[in-house]
Structures are given as structure tokens and as C-alpha cells.
Amino acid sequence: MSPRPSIVVVGAGPRGTGFLERLAANLPELYGDEPLDVHLVDPHPPGPGRIWRTAQSPLLWMNSQAEDVTMFTDETVDLEGPVRPGPTLAEWAGIDGRTFPTRPQQGAYLRWVYERARAALPASVTVHEHRTTALRVSGPRDGRQRVWLEGTAVPLLADLVVLTVGHLDARPDREQRDLAAFAARHGLIHLPPDFTADTDLAALPAGEPVLVRGFGLAFVDLMVLLTEGRGGRYEGEGDELVYVPSGKEPVLHVGSRRGVPYHSKIGYVLDGERPPLPRFFGTEQTDALLGRAGPIDFRHDVWPLIDKELGWAHYHRLFSTHPERTALARSDFERAYAQAPPRSAELAALVAAAVPDPADRLDLDALDHPLDGIRHHSAEALQQGLRDYITQDLTRRHDPAHSPDAAVFAGLLSVYGQLLRLGKRLDPGGWWHGFFSYLASGPPGPRLRQLLALSRAGVVRFLGPQVTVETDEDRGLFRAASAAVPGEWTEARALVEARIPDPTLELTGSPLLRALYEEGTRATSGGLLVVDPVDGRILEHDGRPHPRRFALGPHTTARTGSAFTRPRTGGVAFGQNDVSARAALAFLRDRECRLPAPLSA
């Protein structure tokens, strides 16, 4: 008697839940009512997983508005399977769509989505939840796989394994090991890259300076937990917001490569004419890149196309919605823009002639280096300079007169879809994903208003851009400096790395992914798991897709911005889930996959 077919899904957070939803949606067409076991392996609750678990501080928010969060497909998603619509977080929770929900609220929504997906499976499918960690996977290409779990002596047998493990811990790299050793020698505090909600912050003493390296969303969480989380409160609102300390806060000295926080979330709706995308970085361009021999270089081959595509989104919106701020006929500009080479002097001259106000021009290099060349005569002057910068950013990102900024956000989503097509031929590296997050995935506006209030209260101090951190063996201190204030050093007995760990296979905290890496599974130079861009199958060392192993998520070359998305924006991750689920079901439909497992692993 043949064993029941089975799938093991490692990771039951939002990505695993999305895959399960697509499995349920496609199962009637591709698999019918045949028996199937689905094993979900995750030490954290199915649905929210670790990052969105409901047992975390309600002070922590999402950086998306409730109406902009959905786990359900719509007609804008590229699907072969059926569209199964469902409510946004706002609709499900019955809350104001323009509010920023708490993390526990999102976790409750994800739990409900998981339960709905599970309930949509027919009675012939049995779901098994394993609240533990997957250690490794073994088995031949042409036979059942064995998934070894922590705390069990007998592995799970699987016809297919799907890795949807999401963001992970990581072992420290050489720099972090050296910093930790220095801290241990001198009795200092060093907190390496981690998920801030999981970090033990109790060691950071009240009133003492703390160096913080990183100015993204991990810093925002740190800021919240060390201020409101220690009993502080805010009074007033808007520009009059005041922070009232509890006296338990440390003093956070924060800096980063750019020296500024991520751009505020846009505080208006993009209405009216939208840019037709893709235009200069679409199927035609990616087909041409894929048709070349040899590797594809992101900076040389792809970045110029992205630059022109985002420029197209920006100027299309400017000319269509704010024509009074342009100096050429729209048709003339679009014709000349199409003909000009990307990132060329010709293109720059066209933009300068057509758009008189430099504030209306898109300069991605300037956006990426907002403080380059700016010097201050004192640390206090830097504080005021940064407060002015953040205030201007808040004003711009909440003013629809600058709606080309929102069009660029739409362009970034389009770009992500094309990068996925390049898949295994391209490793854009950490810079691109950081740049995307900096422009498109910043904090809610109210968080930046809180940051300004904390700065005025002296609880947060800005270090500036291009921050360097040194260790002083003689004095037993960490020291930080920035070129923004020449000769100025800040010393502290505590250093916090406010960023999540990089998703590299070599240093990953996942024993399963690390075992795959050590066994020779293909990885990029940046440490991402190489997968087939078509269906997410893992590529082996010889470049062949493994027929029984899939991977989806941030640790792969098919990584997307998020496992969930705004409604009606294409839902790239949803499309990936659909393709992989259909490939898995088609494979299971083949009776050959049900051969007994070999006796040895």
C-alpha cells in the first residue's frame, strides 16, 4: 500500500500561510479529493509566526496603514489559480483604515487568515502542526525526503519540502565577534543585530549614553521600547508634541550610513492618472538581459534601467497632475525621455530644461546620500540640522503637491516584479533592498514626530552620516564619529546594532538552511539561496532545480518586499505562492512521487 502523499512546509508565518492559502485554492483543480498530509513546522504560532506573534508589546506598530494590508489575491495579481478575495486588516478588524495597527493586531489577522486557509482544505487533507525547529532535510532527488526535527528521533517523510522560513537569526560575523569580545573584556554592553522586539534591553542603564548604529525600522522599535516602554509619555500633538521622560531612559546617540531615518510613509492617497508601468524596465528589457551570456551585473546592467523607470513614474505623474510646474509639452518631454540613454548627460539636460524647480526633479543618488558634503560646526548645530531635515521630510511626504513621490513608490513595486524574473542570474545585494526600504518602507509619520520630540528632550542625539565606531582598549569604551562634525567623538559603554541580521546562508541561525549551504546547495556571493525564478525550486550545486525542494522568502534570490501587500498592487509574493503551490500539486498528482523512501538517509 502506497503511503499518503505529504508536503512539509518549514515556516508557518505569513509566507507559509500564503502558500497554504494558494494550496487550498488550487487543490480542487489540480489534485481533487485525493488524500494529502500537510506538515507545518515552526516553533512559533501558525499565521503570525515569530515576527507578528500576538504576545509582544502593543506599543510596537506596523509601518503600514490598516487599509494597505491584505493577505488575499485580487484581479491585479498574476495568477493561474483562482482569485480568492478577502478582507484587508482594516475590514477584518473593523478599524479606521488610515490608522497604523499594532503588531499584535496584525498577528491576530494573520492567525485568522491561517485558520481560514486551513478550513478551506477538503476533508481528504490533514494538517499537522509541529511547534519545533527543522534541523535538516535529506533524501535523493528521485525519492521521498526526510525532514529531521528538533526533539524527535524519527524524521517526517515528505514527497515535497517547501521552505518559507521568513526572517531569521544569524550567527555574528567577524566584526560582531570582535566587538562582543571587546565588550566582554571591559565589562561593556554590546547588542548585535537582532529583532528588536526579541532583544533584552534591560541591560541598557537609565541616563547613560548608548551608541546606536542603524536608523531604520529596528531603530524605531528600539526608540519606542526604551522610551514609552520605560514609562515615558507624549503630550500635545503635531509640531507641538512634547516628550515627558520617566527618568528611566538611556540617551540614544544614533547614526548610520545615510545619517537620517527612513523616509516617512506617504500620508495621502495617490489618485488621478497613474503612471503606466512597466515602461523602461519591463519584460522586453529583462528578456534582453536573460538572453545574454555570462553574469548580469546589477550596478552596470540593471540599475540604469531602474533609474529610468523610476524617473518615468515620477515625471509622468508630475506632467499629468502638476503641469504648471513643467516647462515643456508633455508629449515632447515623453518622446525625448524615451530616446535619451539612462543616467546620461542628455537625460539630465532634458530634465533640467523641462522641470525648472530642482525640488521637482528625481535624483536617486542624492536621495541615497542626503547629507553628503554637509558639515556642521558643532554637535548642537547637527541636532538642529537633522530636526529640520526630518521636519521637511514629514511635510513633503504628507503633501499631495509632491505626489510624484507616491508614483515612485508604485514604480518600486513594478521594479521588484522584474528583478524576480532575473532570479538566479542576478544578486542585487543588500544595498538595493536597503534602498527600497529607505524609500518605500519607512516609519509612520507619527513615529518621526515622536523622534523630533525625543530629540528636543535630549533623549535622542544624532551622530550624522557615515558613522564609524571604534574601540578604545586603553579606556575601555566604544567611540563613534561622523564626518558631519569633524573632530567630534561620542563615547559610551554600550553599543547597539539596530538592524536585523542579513539573510546569508553561511551565518544563518537556521540549522536547516546552514546544512543545505554546507552540503553545496547553490548560493549567491551575498549568501542568498538560489532558486528557480519560475517556481521557486531550489537549485543544486550543478544548477539543476531539485524536483522536491522549494523555497520562498527573504533568504532566496526570489525575495520580495513582503509576504503581504497593499490591495490591488499586483501582490508579487502572492503570484509566487500560486506558481509554487500549483507546481507542488502537479508533482503530487504524478503517482511516481509516492514511491517508498529509501532505507538510508
Wavefront OBJ file of the C-alpha trace (Angstrom):
o trace
v 0.000 0.000 0.000
v 1.406 3.384 -1.008
v 1.998 5.901 1.794
v -0.142 9.022 1.911
v 1.406 11.826 -0.118
v 2.795 14.570 2.055
v 4.194 18.110 1.962
v 6.361 19.530 4.736
v 6.217 23.333 4.962
v 9.025 24.721 7.124
v 7.908 28.115 8.396
v 4.271 28.816 9.247
v 4.363 32.607 9.403
v 2.865 34.912 6.757
v 4.716 33.293 3.845
v 3.837 29.757 4.888
v 0.256 30.873 5.439
v 0.167 32.443 1.981
v 1.433 29.213 0.438
v -1.219 27.240 2.326
v -3.920 29.598 1.054
v -2.798 29.043 -2.546
v -2.571 25.290 -1.955
v -6.208 25.272 -0.827
v -7.281 27.479 -3.744
v -5.642 25.303 -6.420
v -6.220 21.883 -4.919
v -9.695 21.206 -6.444
v -8.423 21.773 -9.991
v -5.047 20.056 -9.777
v -5.421 17.371 -7.130
v -9.080 16.727 -6.438
v -10.056 14.891 -3.270
v -7.046 12.581 -3.093
v -5.519 12.155 0.389
v -2.724 14.500 1.423
v -0.807 15.253 4.613
v 0.453 18.806 5.132
v 3.025 19.213 7.918
v 3.705 22.751 9.182
v 6.953 23.107 11.122
v 7.528 26.269 13.158
v 8.300 26.851 16.858
v 6.029 29.916 16.682
v 2.240 30.152 16.201
v 0.960 29.400 12.681
v -0.204 32.549 10.922
v 1.680 35.312 12.746
v 4.877 33.290 13.209
v 7.654 34.945 15.160
v 7.669 38.497 13.831
v 3.929 39.102 14.132
v 3.176 36.983 17.183
v 0.433 38.419 19.349
v 2.482 38.110 22.554
v 4.567 41.236 22.002
v 4.314 44.828 23.136
v 1.267 46.689 21.769
v 3.486 49.775 21.687
v 5.022 48.351 18.500
v 3.201 49.299 15.301
v 3.142 48.124 11.746
v 4.662 50.599 9.308
v 1.621 50.224 7.018
v -1.877 51.586 7.402
v -4.618 49.063 8.106
v -6.286 49.552 4.725
v -2.978 48.830 2.982
v -2.546 45.327 4.417
v -4.045 42.261 2.779
v -3.238 38.567 2.575
v -5.712 37.939 -0.243
v -5.499 37.863 -4.026
v -7.397 40.137 -6.385
v -7.586 40.589 -10.161
v -4.319 42.573 -10.251
v -2.262 39.540 -9.163
v -0.707 37.467 -11.959
v -2.311 34.079 -11.228
v -3.086 30.825 -12.982
v -5.090 29.702 -9.996
v -8.385 31.172 -8.831
v -8.693 34.578 -7.203
v -9.912 34.186 -3.637
v -10.653 37.687 -2.315
v -10.778 38.520 1.347
v -10.783 41.464 3.742
v -7.958 43.844 4.452
v -6.760 44.110 8.017
v -8.908 47.234 8.415
v -12.041 45.493 7.129
v -11.456 42.389 9.201
v -10.720 44.248 12.438
v -13.325 46.969 11.901
v -10.809 49.758 12.470
v -10.051 53.048 10.738
v -8.170 52.175 7.576
v -5.816 55.157 7.953
v -4.509 54.058 11.352
v -1.284 52.161 11.883
v -2.214 48.885 13.621
v -0.209 47.339 16.401
v 1.891 44.247 15.735
v -0.437 42.103 17.889
v -3.402 43.280 15.781
v -1.629 42.153 12.623
v -0.772 38.867 14.328
v -4.439 38.255 15.122
v -5.348 38.967 11.480
v -2.696 36.540 10.240
v -3.929 33.865 12.635
v -7.441 34.284 11.232
v -6.118 34.075 7.654
v -4.317 30.850 8.548
v -7.427 29.334 10.108
v -9.492 30.321 7.063
v -6.950 28.760 4.672
v -6.887 25.583 6.736
v -10.692 25.427 6.825
v -10.772 25.746 3.015
v -8.918 22.432 2.619
v -11.123 19.398 1.915
v -11.571 16.621 4.454
v -9.097 14.491 2.485
v -6.258 16.839 3.562
v -4.905 16.544 7.089
v -2.830 19.398 8.540
v -0.268 18.548 11.227
v 1.302 21.372 13.265
v 4.789 20.771 14.680
v 5.822 23.511 17.137
v 9.531 22.866 16.825
v 12.565 23.614 14.625
v 13.537 21.783 11.442
v 17.202 20.759 11.621
v 17.958 19.354 8.170
v 16.461 17.750 5.112
v 17.885 14.696 3.372
v 16.858 12.330 0.639
v 17.531 11.682 -3.066
v 16.179 13.690 -5.972
v 14.009 10.763 -7.038
v 12.709 9.689 -3.622
v 10.897 10.922 -0.587
v 12.635 13.498 1.591
v 13.319 13.222 5.315
v 12.882 16.314 7.457
v 14.616 15.984 10.813
v 13.045 17.920 13.681
v 14.477 19.087 16.989
v 13.450 16.790 19.825
v 12.341 13.866 17.682
v 14.227 10.737 16.686
v 12.129 9.877 13.635
v 12.052 12.285 10.653
v 8.989 13.433 8.778
v 8.697 11.789 5.371
v 7.816 14.195 2.582
v 7.218 13.986 -1.121
v 7.903 17.722 -1.228
v 9.563 20.207 1.137
v 8.716 23.921 0.970
v 10.882 26.375 2.929
v 9.017 29.542 3.935
v 11.090 30.422 6.974
v 10.957 34.230 6.730
v 13.433 36.448 8.570
v 15.948 34.592 10.700
v 18.530 34.988 13.410
v 22.160 34.892 12.361
v 25.456 33.996 13.921
v 27.744 37.036 14.337
v 30.226 37.890 11.604
v 33.872 38.692 12.298
v 33.240 42.347 13.183
v 30.442 41.477 15.602
v 32.538 38.759 17.243
v 35.392 41.238 17.755
v 33.035 43.835 19.247
v 31.488 41.247 21.554
v 34.927 40.139 22.721
v 35.953 43.746 23.384
v 32.756 44.315 25.396
v 33.380 41.154 27.430
v 36.956 42.206 28.242
v 35.883 45.591 29.559
v 32.501 44.828 31.077
v 30.634 46.773 28.392
v 27.290 46.149 26.691
v 27.161 45.070 23.053
v 23.862 44.093 21.428
v 24.417 42.563 17.958
v 21.959 42.729 15.027
v 18.655 41.221 16.127
v 14.905 41.658 16.038
v 14.439 44.485 18.491
v 11.272 43.018 19.985
v 13.290 39.929 20.969
v 16.311 41.781 22.356
v 16.837 42.011 26.110
v 17.151 45.768 26.581
v 17.166 45.679 30.383
v 20.967 45.942 30.452
v 20.893 49.469 28.970
v 21.064 51.772 32.015
v 18.956 54.864 32.564
v 20.619 58.183 31.835
v 23.714 56.633 30.255
v 24.810 57.241 26.647
v 24.197 54.379 24.209
v 25.689 54.313 20.707
v 23.162 53.059 18.150
v 24.274 52.102 14.667
v 21.294 51.892 12.303
v 18.448 54.328 11.595
v 15.773 52.116 10.048
v 12.758 50.339 11.457
v 14.793 48.385 14.008
v 15.855 51.709 15.499
v 12.245 52.904 15.638
v 11.328 49.813 17.686
v 14.326 50.424 19.953
v 13.312 54.047 20.421
v 9.767 53.060 21.388
v 10.735 50.318 23.834
v 13.324 52.467 25.603
v 11.024 55.496 25.981
v 7.289 54.720 26.182
v 8.286 51.171 27.073
v 10.016 52.558 30.172
v 7.131 54.742 31.247
v 7.655 57.941 29.260
v 4.725 59.651 27.578
v 3.873 62.269 24.957
v 1.761 65.376 25.410
v 0.329 67.627 22.720
v 0.242 66.781 19.036
v 1.761 67.640 15.672
v 4.594 70.140 15.809
v 3.760 70.820 19.464
v 4.349 67.230 20.562
v 6.404 67.086 23.777
v 8.036 64.060 25.375
v 7.768 63.757 29.153
v 10.542 61.416 30.365
v 10.108 58.836 33.095
v 13.758 59.131 34.103
v 14.422 55.522 33.132
v 15.539 56.223 29.549
v 19.120 55.964 28.299
v 20.391 58.639 25.900
v 20.407 57.213 22.375
v 23.161 58.515 20.077
v 22.065 57.269 16.650
v 23.798 57.297 13.296
v 24.081 55.268 10.114
v 25.498 55.323 6.606
v 22.978 57.951 5.491
v 22.638 59.521 8.928
v 18.876 60.037 8.571
v 15.823 57.894 9.333
v 13.950 56.107 6.568
v 11.561 58.386 4.708
v 8.158 58.789 6.313
v 5.278 56.752 4.989
v 3.313 58.795 2.459
v 0.302 60.341 4.162
v -2.112 60.749 1.228
v -3.779 58.599 -1.419
v -2.414 58.598 -4.982
v -5.478 59.485 -7.046
v -5.897 60.599 -10.630
v -3.787 59.334 -13.544
v -1.251 56.693 -12.579
v 1.988 56.001 -14.446
v 1.685 53.117 -16.925
v 4.222 50.602 -15.659
v 6.456 48.893 -16.555
v 7.820 51.138 -19.289
v 11.638 51.147 -19.364
v 12.277 48.153 -17.126
v 9.777 45.544 -18.197
v 9.566 42.193 -19.962
v 11.403 43.417 -23.062
v 14.393 44.622 -21.063
v 14.573 41.603 -18.762
v 14.269 39.247 -21.751
v 17.245 41.011 -23.343
v 19.279 40.662 -20.148
v 18.380 36.982 -19.803
v 19.368 36.400 -23.425
v 22.939 37.496 -22.761
v 25.740 35.099 -21.998
v 27.516 35.429 -18.679
v 26.554 37.100 -15.416
v 24.347 40.149 -15.062
v 25.857 42.995 -13.074
v 23.287 44.886 -11.029
v 25.024 48.267 -10.949
v 26.117 48.247 -14.597
v 23.288 46.416 -16.349
v 20.188 46.817 -14.195
v 20.459 49.939 -12.059
v 20.394 52.333 -15.076
v 17.127 50.730 -16.211
v 15.662 51.026 -12.723
v 16.751 54.675 -12.543
v 14.993 55.464 -15.818
v 11.884 53.500 -14.830
v 11.515 55.331 -11.534
v 12.157 58.613 -13.310
v 9.393 57.763 -15.769
v 6.956 57.145 -12.895
v 7.969 60.421 -11.263
v 7.779 62.660 -14.351
v 4.667 61.040 -15.752
v 2.893 61.992 -12.527
v 4.409 65.496 -12.479
v 3.391 66.291 -16.064
v -0.072 64.717 -15.777
v -1.038 66.147 -12.390
v 1.107 69.262 -11.876
v 1.702 70.582 -15.427
v 2.069 74.166 -14.175
v 5.453 73.135 -12.717
v 6.818 71.956 -16.077
v 8.309 73.904 -18.991
v 7.806 71.522 -21.965
v 4.806 69.982 -23.622
v 4.149 66.587 -22.089
v 4.308 64.755 -25.416
v 7.614 66.402 -26.308
v 9.118 65.515 -22.940
v 7.958 61.892 -23.069
v 9.325 61.451 -26.605
v 12.722 62.891 -25.659
v 12.794 60.971 -22.355
v 12.209 57.687 -24.192
v 15.097 58.357 -26.563
v 17.667 59.538 -24.004
v 20.077 56.909 -22.626
v 19.651 56.075 -18.918
v 21.698 58.145 -16.462
v 23.180 60.213 -19.302
v 24.093 63.890 -19.599
v 21.451 64.113 -22.322
v 18.752 62.887 -19.943
v 19.926 65.223 -17.163
v 19.830 68.199 -19.538
v 16.318 67.291 -20.680
v 15.060 67.123 -17.103
v 16.745 70.410 -16.179
v 15.079 72.146 -19.138
v 11.655 70.590 -18.573
v 11.433 70.865 -14.783
v 12.544 74.300 -13.543
v 12.428 73.618 -9.788
v 15.150 71.186 -8.606
v 12.774 70.075 -5.825
v 10.545 68.599 -8.554
v 13.359 66.533 -10.098
v 14.148 62.947 -9.144
v 17.760 62.354 -8.186
v 18.163 58.861 -6.760
v 21.837 59.372 -5.954
v 21.049 62.475 -3.908
v 18.228 60.633 -2.159
v 20.630 57.858 -1.209
v 23.220 60.322 0.150
v 21.130 63.150 1.618
v 23.839 64.590 3.877
v 26.916 64.173 1.677
v 29.218 67.165 1.916
v 27.243 68.852 4.707
v 29.386 69.916 7.674
v 28.363 71.445 10.998
v 30.493 73.493 13.350
v 29.171 71.724 16.442
v 27.159 68.726 17.611
v 24.307 71.068 18.583
v 24.194 72.504 15.072
v 23.936 68.950 13.741
v 20.959 68.295 16.024
v 19.072 71.275 14.629
v 20.084 70.400 11.069
v 18.670 66.887 11.415
v 15.485 68.134 13.037
v 14.998 70.486 10.088
v 15.612 67.631 7.633
v 13.085 65.332 9.339
v 10.508 68.122 9.532
v 10.892 68.834 5.810
v 10.553 65.137 5.012
v 7.357 64.887 7.065
v 5.904 67.945 5.340
v 6.715 66.678 1.855
v 5.519 63.100 2.420
v 2.130 64.361 3.638
v 1.598 66.939 0.888
v -0.139 65.687 -2.296
v 1.547 68.520 -4.172
v 4.522 66.158 -4.144
v 2.543 63.159 -5.410
v 5.347 62.124 -7.817
v 6.911 60.637 -4.659
v 3.946 58.254 -4.407
v 4.300 57.413 -8.102
v 7.901 56.408 -7.442
v 6.609 54.021 -4.773
v 4.428 52.389 -7.448
v 7.496 52.217 -9.669
v 9.477 50.442 -6.957
v 6.808 47.725 -6.739
v 6.945 47.280 -10.514
v 10.738 47.043 -10.411
v 10.582 44.255 -7.842
v 8.488 42.164 -10.208
v 11.107 42.440 -12.946
v 14.002 41.673 -10.603
v 12.280 38.386 -9.768
v 12.369 37.441 -13.441
v 16.149 37.838 -13.437
v 16.234 35.496 -10.442
v 19.239 33.204 -10.357
v 21.188 35.344 -12.845
v 21.276 38.350 -10.540
v 22.256 39.131 -6.976
v 21.308 42.790 -6.377
v 22.912 42.656 -2.949
v 21.914 44.224 0.316
v 22.236 47.801 -0.957
v 19.201 47.549 -3.245
v 16.916 46.093 -0.585
v 18.102 48.712 1.900
v 17.466 51.476 -0.629
v 13.996 50.102 -1.355
v 13.158 50.041 2.354
v 14.584 53.532 2.845
v 12.294 54.992 0.163
v 9.213 52.786 0.403
v 9.095 51.097 3.794
v 9.808 53.808 6.330
v 8.054 54.548 9.609
v 4.618 56.117 10.035
v 4.662 59.899 10.172
v 3.681 59.941 13.879
v 6.831 57.982 14.710
v 9.007 60.683 13.164
v 7.103 63.333 15.113
v 7.920 61.338 18.247
v 11.559 61.200 17.158
v 11.594 65.001 16.874
v 10.091 65.302 20.349
v 12.688 62.903 21.755
v 15.444 64.932 20.088
v 14.141 68.167 21.603
v 14.004 66.409 25.001
v 17.621 65.262 24.676
v 16.721 61.556 24.837
v 17.844 61.026 21.222
v 21.017 62.594 19.834
v 22.011 62.441 16.153
v 25.534 61.344 15.210
v 25.328 62.057 11.474
v 26.163 60.077 8.301
v 28.988 57.655 7.545
v 29.288 56.817 11.216
v 32.411 54.989 12.291
v 32.618 53.017 15.516
v 35.939 52.347 17.197
v 37.047 50.559 20.346
v 39.360 52.217 22.856
v 41.303 49.461 24.625
v 43.090 51.841 26.971
v 39.927 53.472 28.287
v 37.572 50.532 27.766
v 34.956 52.468 25.752
v 33.177 52.480 22.412
v 33.678 55.668 20.362
v 31.648 56.953 17.402
v 32.237 59.804 14.975
v 30.858 61.241 11.743
v 32.342 63.490 9.086
v 29.361 65.802 9.603
v 31.045 67.260 12.705
v 34.831 66.994 12.182
v 36.770 66.103 15.313
v 33.665 65.308 17.395
v 33.625 61.928 19.163
v 30.907 60.372 21.295
v 31.896 57.789 23.905
v 29.725 55.175 25.580
v 29.836 51.908 27.462
v 27.047 50.437 25.318
v 26.699 49.775 21.585
v 23.508 48.583 19.900
v 23.415 47.380 16.290
v 19.898 48.475 15.326
v 19.289 46.300 12.293
v 18.024 42.841 11.533
v 20.605 40.214 10.587
v 21.487 39.864 6.925
v 19.833 36.815 5.299
v 23.010 34.868 4.488
v 23.160 31.078 4.343
v 26.674 30.960 5.777
v 25.718 32.760 9.005
v 22.019 31.937 9.230
v 20.582 30.843 12.534
v 18.513 28.215 10.745
v 20.257 24.841 11.096
v 18.330 23.557 8.082
v 19.452 26.343 5.750
v 23.001 26.167 7.076
v 23.066 22.409 6.429
v 21.877 22.980 2.850
v 24.662 25.519 2.378
v 27.306 23.195 3.804
v 26.096 20.391 1.550
v 26.720 22.532 -1.525
v 23.332 23.986 -2.414
v 23.899 26.988 -4.665
v 24.153 30.396 -3.029
v 24.909 33.870 -4.354
v 28.034 35.775 -3.368
v 25.821 37.644 -0.909
v 24.667 34.411 0.697
v 21.139 34.019 -0.689
v 19.699 30.616 -1.563
v 19.489 30.359 -5.361
v 16.076 29.261 -6.592
v 14.446 28.841 -9.981
v 12.674 32.161 -10.629
v 9.823 30.316 -12.346
v 8.530 28.179 -9.470
v 10.911 28.583 -6.522
v 12.592 25.182 -6.744
v 15.983 25.146 -5.018
v 18.960 24.886 -7.359
v 21.577 22.282 -6.566
v 25.330 22.792 -6.943
v 25.179 21.693 -10.602
v 22.464 24.227 -11.375
v 19.612 21.742 -11.684
v 16.356 22.532 -9.841
v 15.647 19.973 -7.134
v 12.268 18.424 -8.061
v 11.195 18.024 -4.436
v 12.509 21.137 -2.682
v 11.079 24.659 -2.912
v 11.981 27.879 -1.107
v 10.131 31.192 -0.862
v 11.078 34.274 1.102
v 13.818 36.746 2.055
v 16.602 34.148 2.202
v 16.210 33.381 -1.533
v 17.084 35.065 -4.825
v 13.321 35.452 -5.410
v 12.873 37.641 -2.334
v 10.086 40.221 -2.402
v 9.343 43.251 -0.286
v 6.906 41.429 1.999
v 4.751 38.329 2.376
v 1.667 40.595 2.333
v 0.911 43.737 0.365
v -1.410 46.597 -0.456
v -4.653 45.636 -2.191
v -4.682 45.971 -5.981
v -0.912 46.385 -6.373
v -0.087 43.087 -8.064
v 0.919 41.115 -4.974
v 4.197 39.672 -6.307
v 4.565 37.293 -3.351
v 1.005 36.054 -3.908
v 1.862 35.231 -7.519
v 4.966 33.342 -6.395
v 2.929 31.380 -3.867
v 0.436 30.460 -6.580
v 3.073 29.208 -9.021
v 4.839 27.148 -6.355
v 1.594 25.679 -4.997
v 0.463 24.662 -8.478
v 3.853 23.107 -9.242
v 3.707 21.178 -5.972
v 0.191 19.893 -6.621
v 1.011 18.907 -10.193
v 4.018 16.965 -8.913
v 1.956 15.193 -6.253
v -0.616 14.248 -8.863
v 2.066 12.118 -10.538
v 1.956 8.652 -8.989
v 5.766 8.329 -9.219
v 6.202 10.692 -6.269
v 4.638 8.107 -3.990
v 7.477 5.625 -4.138
v 8.627 4.410 -0.686
v 11.504 6.240 0.919
v 14.929 4.553 0.757
v 16.103 2.794 3.921
v 19.040 5.152 4.481
v 19.087 8.932 4.569
l 1 2 3 4 5 6 7 8 9 10 11 12 13 14 15 16 17 18 19 20 21 22 23 24 25 26 27 28 29 30 31 32 33 34 35 36 37 38 39 40 41 42 43 44 45 46 47 48 49 50 51 52 53 54 55 56 57 58 59 60 61 62 63 64 65 66 67 68 69 70 71 72 73 74 75 76 77 78 79 80 81 82 83 84 85 86 87 88 89 90 91 92 93 94 95 96 97 98 99 100 101 102 103 104 105 106 107 108 109 110 111 112 113 114 115 116 117 118 119 120 121 122 123 124 125 126 127 128 129 130 131 132 133 134 135 136 137 138 139 140 141 142 143 144 145 146 147 148 149 150 151 152 153 154 155 156 157 158 159 160 161 162 163 164 165 166 167 168 169 170 171 172 173 174 175 176 177 178 179 180 181 182 183 184 185 186 187 188 189 190 191 192 193 194 195 196 197 198 199 200 201 202 203 204 205 206 207 208 209 210 211 212 213 214 215 216 217 218 219 220 221 222 223 224 225 226 227 228 229 230 231 232 233 234 235 236 237 238 239 240 241 242 243 244 245 246 247 248 249 250 251 252 253 254 255 256 257 258 259 260 261 262 263 264 265 266 267 268 269 270 271 272 273 274 275 276 277 278 279 280 281 282 283 284 285 286 287 288 289 290 291 292 293 294 295 296 297 298 299 300 301 302 303 304 305 306 307 308 309 310 311 312 313 314 315 316 317 318 319 320 321 322 323 324 325 326 327 328 329 330 331 332 333 334 335 336 337 338 339 340 341 342 343 344 345 346 347 348 349 350 351 352 353 354 355 356 357 358 359 360 361 362 363 364 365 366 367 368 369 370 371 372 373 374 375 376 377 378 379 380 381 382 383 384 385 386 387 388 389 390 391 392 393 394 395 396 397 398 399 400 401 402 403 404 405 406 407 408 409 410 411 412 413 414 415 416 417 418 419 420 421 422 423 424 425 426 427 428 429 430 431 432 433 434 435 436 437 438 439 440 441 442 443 444 445 446 447 448 449 450 451 452 453 454 455 456 457 458 459 460 461 462 463 464 465 466 467 468 469 470 471 472 473 474 475 476 477 478 479 480 481 482 483 484 485 486 487 488 489 490 491 492 493 494 495 496 497 498 499 500 501 502 503 504 505 506 507 508 509 510 511 512 513 514 515 516 517 518 519 520 521 522 523 524 525 526 527 528 529 530 531 532 533 534 535 536 537 538 539 540 541 542 543 544 545 546 547 548 549 550 551 552 553 554 555 556 557 558 559 560 561 562 563 564 565 566 567 568 569 570 571 572 573 574 575 576 577 578 579 580 581 582 583 584 585 586 587 588 589 590 591 592 593 594 595 596 597 598 599 600 601
